[in-house]
């Protein structure tokens, strides 16, 4: 059995894919109404950040994976030290729980991404964009944002000033605007033997 921390749409897709391979999946989620509950072999009703819930989840599971990066890494380390197999490992997941550390990791690995900067680098007294940038820009919460949650399109300097006044700057980032025609996603997996597979 595989355990999944989280019970949203991504977890539901994993449950469905596992069912087609006759692999049972246990789900840890805060609500019986979450999408992944239907079809799960076992349910642990606990917030995904609740490490006591994750302790229940690991019972009978050969490995644990995550629906998203909204987890408490420090609280899970003792479970990993006790032999719980997290995939990805907590060390691999750790820089991904915060968009600022995500972007720094991409920069360190020389992987292209849109120009960005921590909001904390913008002066509250005289808000201005980094040199060479122009409006609009994206503002993103470093933690917990997705699909319109924790994201704002800033169209002018007044919107930037308002954002600085209304949030904790250290918890946000700015990103240069990217005009795009289409968004594409690729799912790639690597098993414990190092075999890499790409899925449509």
Number of C-alpha atoms within 10 A of each C-alpha: 18 19 28 32 28 30 32 18 13 15 26 22 15 16 27 19 12 17 15 9 8 10 13 18 24 26 33 31 27 18 16 15 11 15 19 26 25 16 17 23 16 16 23 24 19 21 18 24 19 18 19 13 18 24 13 15 24 23 13 11 17 12 18 22 17 21 20 18 17 18 22 15 16 11 13 19 16 12 16 13 9 8 10 19 17 22 16 15 14 18 11 10 19 17 16 19 18 19 20 22 14 16 21 15 14 12 12 9 9 9 9 9 11 11 13 19 19 18 25 15 15 19 13 16 8 8 15 16 19 14 6 6 14 14 14 17 20 18 23 24 23 22 16 16 14 10 6 9 10 14 18 16 17 19 13 14 16 11 14 25 18 13 18 19 11 8 12 12 19 13 16 23 22 28 19 20 18 11 6 6 6 5 5 6 7 8 8 10 12 12 9 7 6 8 8 10 10 9 8 7
